[in-house]
């Protein structure tokens, strides 16, 4: 999965003569949000998932197992179709390998400011993992596990719209201040989600909280691009994709442990804290970039 993320992001920025503006990164972040929007909504609407919602006191296994078969089949079909389309893309045929001007043992890790950026990516991606499991727990507490897919899907719709809005114009502000502000807004939105509310209000808050998520990924990608030499681009995106996926995994695992003793709002509050901490670290550690 890390290789797929790195190639998918990197192919937008290799072999281009024009400046690397937000539009290219917005296309990637928005497509990711669209994928994330469709999949939870589709999984949440499967008959097996919906029928699970009608049980009075479902266990964790009974919530997950019935929907696995149809969801896995859909995932396998989409993955196979995506691989075939990817192999036929013009971007892949135009891919070229940059010659290394000065080989370095650490590659992009030796570039000034790149390691702190990876740390920020790890922090805010933990918020994504905590958010995902927190929303799932919220739906389970209301005996409607299918609701989780719809809520996550609505957040991703908001994210896709935010990515389109951000990428459709140029911004005069420096990237690091933008990054910090967007992360702070993301943390604030997640904090509002941690306040107990009815599903309708939760869905509305989730939609607006999602608006800044794609812009966060867009700015992160632009910072990665500007932090390293051209010959290190693919390797740099491999590190950022690894940090992103690792952070989501840590958030999911940590959130699962938290939910053994706490309710869903605790996981959502932890997600907000992780995003706000990422905003603070970005403002301090990436200052002047």
N, C-alpha and C positions, 0 to 999 in steps of 0.2 A: 504493500500500500504506500510506503514511503517513496519508492521509486515512481509509482504512478503519479503521486502528488508532485514530486520534483520535476518530472518530465512535462506534466500538464501545465505547470506554472512556467517552467523555464522556456517552453517552446514559444511563448508569447514575446520573449525578450531577446532571443538569439537570432542572429542573421538579419537584424533590422538596421536601416540607416537613419531612420527618423528618430527624434527624441523619444525617450521612454516616459510618456506621460501617464496620467491616471486612467485614460481610456482603455489601454491594453490590460491593465491590472483589474479595472472594473469589469471587463468582459469575463475574466476568470472568476473573480469573486462572486459576480452575479450568477454565473452558470452554476457555481457550487451551491449558492443559496437556492436556486431553482431546483437542483437535484434534491437538496435536503427538504425542500417544501413538498415535493411530489411524493417522495418515498414514505415519510411518516403518515401523510394523509391517506395514501393508498393502503398501507399496512393497517392503519386504524380503521379503515372501512371494510376490511375483509370480514366475511360472515363469521369466521372462527373467532376473530378478535371481538366482534360485537356480541356474539353469544356468550363469551366469557364475562362480559360486563353484567350480565343478568344474574350472576351468582351472588349470593348474599355475603359470604365470607371467603373470598378466593385466596389461596396461598400464592406465593411468588411463582412457584413452578406452574400452577394451573393457569396463571395469567399469561405466561410466556409460551408454554409448550403448544397450545392449540394453534396459535398463529404462525408458528415457526415453519411449518411445511409449506404453506402458500407463500409466505414472505421470502423464504429461501429460494423457492422456485422462481419467483419474480426477480430476485436479486441476481440469480445465476443467468437468467435470460438477458437481463439488462447489461450485465457484465460482459457477456459474450458479444452482444450487439455493439456495445461501446468499443470493445477491442477491435472489431472489424472496421468500424468507422474511423477509429484512431489511426489504423494502419493505412487508410486511404486518404488521410488529411494532407493538404498541401504543406502545412507547417512542418510536418514530419519529413517530407521529402526535401524541404529547404534547409533542414537542420545542418549546421556545419560545426566542426570541432575547432575551437580557437587554440592556436598554438600558445604554449606557455612562454611568457616573456622572461620570467625569472622563477624557476621552480622553488616552491617553499614546502617544507616538511608539513606544516600545519594547514596549508591551503588558506581558505577564507578565515579560519579561526585565528590566523595571525594578523588579520586586518584590524586596525584600531576601531573599537566600538562594536565589533560584530558579536563578540561573546555577550556583552550586556543586552544586545538586541535579542539574542536567542533566549536569554533569561526572561525578558519581557514576554516573548511569545509563549514560553512555557507557563508563565503565570496566567495570562489571559485565556489560554486554551484550557487550563484547569477549570476556569469559570464555565466554559462550554460543557465540560463533562459533568460538573456539579449541576448545571442548569438542566441538562438532559435527564439525569436521574431524579432531580428534584421535581420536574414536571411529571415524570412517570409516577412518582410517589404521590403527587397531588391528585392525579387521576385515579390512582388505586384507592386512596383514602375516600374518594367519592364513589367507589364501587363501579367505576366506569373506565376501565383501562384503555378502551378505544379513544377516549377523550385525549389521551396523551399525544397520539399521532396528530390529531387535529390542532392541538395547541402548539406543538412544535412546528407543524406545517405553517400555521399563521405567522409565527415568529419569523420563519424563513421567507415568507412572502414579504413581510416588512423589510427584512434584510435585503432581498433582491431589489425592492423599490428604492431603498436607501443607496444601494450600490449604483443603480442606474442614475439617480439624482447626483450623487457625488462625482461619478465618472463623466457626466455630461458637460461639466464645466471645469475651468482651470481655477486654482486657488492661489492667492498671493502669499498666504502664510507659509512659514517653514514647516517641514514635515513633522519634526519632533513635537512642536506645540500642538499641531493637529492631532497627532497620535495620542498625546496625553489627554487632550480634551475629549476625544472620542471614547477613550477607555474610561474616563471619568463619567461620561454620559451613560455608557454601557453599564457601569457599576451602579449608577443611580437608578436606572431602569430595573435592574435585577433586584435592588434593594426594595423597590416598590412591589415587586412580585412576591417578596417574602412576607408581605403583610397579608394576613388571612383575608380572602375575598371569595365571592361567588364565581363560578366558572365563566360567566359572561364578562365580568369585570376583569378576571384574570386573563382572558383571551385578548381583551382590548389593550391591557397593559403590556402583555407579551408582544403584541403586534408592534407597538410603539418602541418597546425595548429592543426589538429586533432591527429597527431601522438603522442603527449605528453599527451593527455587527459586520456587514459587508464592507462599509468604509474602513473599519478597523483592519480588516484583512487586506484591503487595497493599499492603505498607507504602509502596512507592514511589508508588503511585497515591494513597494517602491523603496523603502529603506534598505531592504536586502539588496536590491539591484544597485543602489547608490553606495553601498558599503564595501563592495568588493570589486576586484578587477574583472574585466570581461571573461577571461579564461577560467575564473573561479565561479561563474554564475551557476552552472548546474550543481556544483558541489555545495554552494551556499544555499540553494533552494532545497537540496537534500537535507542539510542540517536544519533549516527552518521547518520543513515538513516533518522531520523526525521529532522536533520539539513540539510541534502542534499536536501530532498524534499521541506523543508521550504525555503531554499535558491533559488531553482529553481522557486518556486512560487513567491517569492519576486522579483526576476529578471524579470519574465514574467509580473507581475503587474506593477512594476516600469518602465519597458521598454514600456509597453502599454501606460502609461501616457506620457512618453517622446515622443512617436511617434505621439501624438496628435499635437505637435508643431514642432517636428524635423523630419529629414529624418533618414533613416536606419543607416547611418554611425555614428550617435550620439549614438544609442543603442549599436552598436559594439564597439565604443570607450569606453562607460561605462563598457562593459564587460571586455575589456582589463584592465581598471583601477581597476576593482574589483579583477581580477586575480593577478595583480601586487601588490595590497595592501595585498592580501592573502600571497604572497611570502614574503613580508616585515614582516608581523606579524609572519609568521612561523619562519623566521630567528631569530627574536628577542624573541618571547614568548616561543618558543620550544627549545631554545638554550641549548646545553649540553645533549640532549637526543639521 
